[in-house]
Amino acid sequence: MKTEELTYADAQKRLEEIVHQIEENNQDIDKLCDLVKEAKELLAFCKNKLFDVENNVKKIMEEEN
């Protein structure tokens, strides 16, 4: 999944799917490793997206003052 084309909502949905798959506890070790890696990438994407939104909101609020 390319994060450049991802929305925050899509990333969150995929993270929920990954958590569900891991909770089922029926993944082989290779698949589990891939899921954890993907989850890490998605979490970084979401964190960056939230950081960008926070900065944009601060800029907008500063412009108002």
C-alpha positions in Angstrom: 0.0 0.0 0.0 1.5 3.3 -1.1 1.2 6.0 1.6 1.4 8.8 -1.0 -2.1 7.8 -2.2 -3.5 7.1 1.2 -6.0 9.1 3.2 -6.0 9.2 7.0 -9.3 7.3 7.1 -7.9 4.6 4.8 -4.8 4.2 6.9 -6.9 3.9 10.1 -9.1 1.3 8.5 -6.2 -0.7 7.4 -4.6 -0.5 10.8 -7.9 -1.9 12.3 -7.8 -4.7 9.8 -4.2 -5.5 10.8 -5.0 -5.5 14.5 -7.9 -7.8 13.8 -5.7 -10.2 11.9 -3.1 -10.2 14.6 -5.7 -10.8 17.3 -7.0 -13.8 15.5 -3.6 -15.3 16.2 -3.6 -17.6 13.2 -0.9 -15.9 11.1 2.4 -17.6 10.3 5.5 -15.9 11.5 6.4 -14.5 8.1 3.0 -13.0 7.5 3.0 -11.6 11.1 6.3 -9.9 10.4 4.9 -8.3 7.2 1.8 -7.1 9.1 3.8 -5.5 11.9 6.0 -3.8 9.3 3.0 -2.4 7.4 1.4 -1.3 10.7 4.5 0.6 11.6 4.5 2.4 8.3 0.8 3.2 8.6 1.3 4.6 12.1 4.1 6.8 10.9 1.9 8.1 8.1 -0.9 8.8 10.6 1.4 10.6 13.0 2.8 12.8 10.2 -0.7 13.5 8.9 -1.8 14.6 12.4 1.3 16.7 12.9 0.7 18.5 9.6 -2.9 19.2 10.4 -2.0 20.5 13.8 0.6 22.9 12.3 -1.9 24.1 9.6 -4.5 24.8 12.3 -1.9 26.7 14.3 -1.0 28.8 11.3 -4.7 29.6 10.6 -5.3 30.6 14.2 -2.2 32.8 14.1 -3.4 34.5 10.9 -6.6 35.3 12.7 -4.8 37.2 15.4 
